[in-house]
């Protein structure tokens, strides 16, 4: 690996032996859908070794207005250069082996970048779209806490988060698409709240580990504080992460924390 930033990716050493895994498989032939609030589809690390873009033409954006959700296909509709969160998540999942920046866990996978306005109806529409258009894995690091998550686009039809996400996840499962979600940043020092879609049955809910640890939970992570909150299925690094960004002239940055980055 000749990636300049790989030495700062301590987390590659805390998820099992990724280097032996890469000798056999690097995500070839798989499309990962990343659902977030926007991306930089033209980031230099979202390319394969030959320089071609790994961002699929099926990328795009979802918005919900007045209870109706619309979709626009194209990389330009997945773009939001004002927020690096989505690009950071996409890079952790699948930044390419191209001699630039960092390397993703599945560096040979393609990326379907799906921007949403973060409303639950937009998110579940993105789930179904990803499953219908060839994504084998969905990773999502946005969502809602149950206590305040019945956002405006759900109030009018009486739906709640569990109902809405259950249906979407079941749809993905029937299509053979795996859904992986951040468990939330509820913190280990206070009662855990349900977070959706992380708490949805069938979703792999990912809690966060402290930096340079394979067993210590990051203090900001939601966790299984009592039996009814057993929605963290696995834990992965979430603390002091280094990866792709696009702000203040930077293409990469470190110090990022959150289960958002454990999920990919």
C-alpha positions in Angstrom: 0.0 0.0 0.0 1.5 3.3 -1.1 -1.1 5.6 0.3 0.4 8.6 1.9 -2.0 8.8 4.8 -2.2 5.1 5.7 0.1 5.6 8.7 -2.5 7.9 10.3 -5.3 5.3 9.9 -4.7 3.5 13.2 -8.2 2.1 13.0 -7.1 -0.4 10.3 -5.3 -2.2 13.0 -8.4 -2.5 15.2 -10.8 -4.3 13.0 -9.2 -7.7 12.7 -6.4 -8.5 10.3 -7.4 -6.3 7.3 -4.1 -6.7 5.6 -4.5 -10.5 5.3 -8.0 -9.9 4.1 -6.8 -7.6 1.4 -4.5 -10.3 0.1 -7.7 -12.3 -0.8 -10.4 -9.6 -1.4 -10.8 -5.9 -1.5 -14.4 -5.4 -2.3 -14.1 -6.2 -6.0 -17.5 -6.2 -7.9 -19.5 -4.7 -5.0 -21.3 -1.4 -4.9 -21.6 0.2 -1.5 -24.4 2.8 -1.1 -23.5 5.6 1.3 -26.6 7.5 2.5 -25.8 10.9 4.0 -26.3 14.6 3.7 -24.1 15.2 0.8 -20.6 14.5 -0.7 -17.8 15.6 -2.9 -18.1 13.1 -5.7 -15.0 14.4 -7.3 -12.7 13.9 -4.3 -9.3 12.6 -5.5 -9.5 9.5 -3.4 -12.8 8.3 -4.9 -11.0 6.8 -7.9 -9.7 3.4 -8.8 -6.0 2.7 -9.4 -6.3 3.6 -13.1 -7.8 7.0 -12.2 -11.4 6.3 -13.2 -14.1 7.4 -10.8 -15.5 4.8 -8.4 -18.7 6.9 -8.0 -21.5 5.3 -9.9 -23.8 7.1 -12.4 -26.7 5.9 -10.2 -25.7 8.4 -7.5 -28.1 11.3 -6.8 -30.2 13.1 -4.3 -33.5 12.7 -2.4 -35.7 15.5 -1.0 -39.1 15.3 0.7 -41.5 18.2 0.6 -45.1 18.2 1.7 -44.9 14.4 2.4 -43.8 13.7 -1.2 -40.3 12.5 -2.0 -38.4 13.2 -5.2 -35.1 11.9 -6.6 -32.7 13.5 -9.1 -30.1 11.1 -10.6 -26.5 12.2 -11.2 -23.4 12.9 -9.3 -24.1 16.6 -9.3 -27.3 16.0 -7.2 -25.2 14.1 -4.6 -22.9 17.1 -4.1 -22.7 19.2 -0.9 -19.3 20.9 -0.5 -20.4 22.6 2.7 -20.3 19.4 4.7 -17.6 16.8 4.8 -19.4 14.2 6.9 -20.6 12.1 3.9 -17.3 12.2 2.1 -15.5 11.1 5.3 -17.9 8.1 5.7 -17.5 7.2 2.0 -13.7 7.3 2.3 -13.6 5.1 5.3 -15.7 2.6 3.4 -14.0 2.6 0.0 -11.3 5.2 -0.6 -9.2 3.8 -3.5 -5.7 2.5 -3.8 -4.4 5.2 -6.0 -1.3 6.7 -4.3 -3.4 9.5 -2.8 -4.5 10.1 0.8 -6.0 7.2 2.6 -7.4 3.7 1.8 -10.9 2.4 2.5 -11.8 -0.9 4.1 -13.1 -2.1 0.7 -10.8 -0.1 -1.6 -11.9 -1.8 -4.8 -15.6 -1.4 -4.2 -17.7 1.2 -6.2 -19.6 4.0 -4.4 -23.2 4.9 -4.9 -23.4 8.3 -3.2 -27.0 9.1 -2.1 -27.6 12.6 -0.7 -30.7 13.2 1.4 -32.3 16.1 3.3 -32.0 13.7 6.3 -35.8 13.3 6.6 -36.9 9.8 7.3 -39.0 9.5 4.2 -36.0 10.5 2.0 -33.8 8.0 3.8 -36.1 5.1 3.3 -36.6 6.0 -0.3 -32.8 6.0 -0.6 -32.8 2.5 1.0 -35.2 1.1 -1.6 -33.4 2.8 -4.5 -30.0 1.5 -3.5 -31.4 -2.1 -3.2 -33.1 -1.8 -6.6 -30.0 -0.4 -8.3 -27.4 -3.0 -7.4 -26.0 -1.9 -4.0 -25.0 -5.0 -2.0 -24.2 -3.0 1.1 -25.8 0.2 2.5 -23.9 2.2 5.1 -25.7 5.1 6.8 -24.5 7.4 9.5 -27.5 9.8 9.8 -30.8 9.1 11.5 -33.0 10.1 14.4 -33.4 9.4 18.1 -36.8 8.0 18.9 -37.5 10.7 21.5 -37.5 13.5 19.0 -37.2 11.8 15.7 -40.8 12.0 14.5 -39.8 14.7 12.1 -42.2 16.9 10.2 -42.5 14.7 7.1 -43.9 11.8 9.3 -46.3 13.7 11.4 -49.0 14.2 8.8 -49.5 10.5 8.1 -49.2 9.3 11.7 -46.2 7.1 11.0 -43.3 6.6 13.5 -39.7 5.8 12.9 -39.9 2.1 13.8 -42.7 1.5 11.3 -41.1 3.5 8.5 -37.6 1.9 8.9 -38.8 -1.6 9.5 -40.5 -1.7 6.1 -37.5 -0.2 4.3 -35.0 -2.6 5.9 -37.2 -5.6 5.1 -37.3 -4.5 1.5 -33.5 -4.4 1.4 -33.2 -7.8 3.0 -35.5 -9.3 0.4 -33.2 -7.8 -2.3 -30.1 -9.3 -0.6 -28.8 -5.9 0.5 -27.0 -5.6 3.9 -27.8 -2.5 5.9 -25.1 -1.2 8.3 -25.9 1.9 10.5 -24.2 4.0 13.1 -25.7 3.3 16.5 -25.7 6.9 17.5 -23.7 9.2 19.8 -25.9 8.9 22.9 -22.9 8.6 25.3 -22.1 5.9 27.8 -22.7 8.1 30.8 -26.5 8.5 30.2 -29.4 6.3 29.4 -29.3 5.1 25.8 -32.0 6.1 23.4 -33.3 4.1 20.5 -31.7 5.4 17.3 -33.1 4.7 13.9 -32.2 3.1 11.6 -29.5 1.7 13.8 -32.1 0.1 16.2 -34.2 -1.4 13.4 -34.3 -5.2 13.4 -32.1 -6.6 10.6 -29.8 -3.7 10.6 -26.2 -4.1 11.8 -26.0 -1.4 14.4 -22.4 -0.2 15.0 -21.2 1.3 18.2 -17.9 3.1 18.7 -14.6 2.1 20.1 -12.0 4.4 21.7 -8.9 5.2 19.8 -6.3 2.4 19.5 -8.6 0.0 21.3 -10.3 -3.3 20.3 -12.4 -3.4 23.5 -12.8 0.0 25.1 -16.1 1.8 24.2 -15.7 5.4 23.1 -17.4 7.5 25.8 -19.6 9.3 23.2 -21.0 6.1 21.8 -24.5 4.8 22.3 -24.3 1.3 23.8 -26.4 -1.6 25.1 -27.0 0.0 28.5 -29.8 -2.4 29.5 -31.5 -5.4 27.8 -34.1 -3.4 25.9 -31.4 -1.4 24.2 -29.6 -4.2 22.6 -29.2 -2.7 19.2 -25.4 -2.4 19.1 -24.4 -5.6 17.2 -20.7 -4.8 16.8 -18.3 -2.0 17.7 -15.6 -0.4 15.5 -13.2 2.5 15.8 -14.9 5.9 16.2 -12.4 8.1 18.0 -9.7 10.4 16.5 -10.3 9.2 13.0 -8.4 10.4 9.9 -9.9 10.5 6.4 -11.4 12.4 3.5 -12.8 15.9 3.8 -13.2 19.1 1.8 -13.1 22.2 3.9 -10.6 25.0 4.5 -8.6 23.8 1.5 -8.1 20.4 3.1 -8.6 17.1 1.3 -7.9 15.0 4.5 -8.1 15.7 8.2 -7.9 13.9 11.5 -9.5 14.1 14.9 -13.0 13.2 13.8 -15.1 11.3 16.4 -18.4 9.5 16.1 -20.2 6.2 15.4 -20.7 7.8 12.0 -17.2 6.6 11.2 -17.5 3.2 12.9 -20.3 2.2 10.6 -18.4 2.4 7.3 
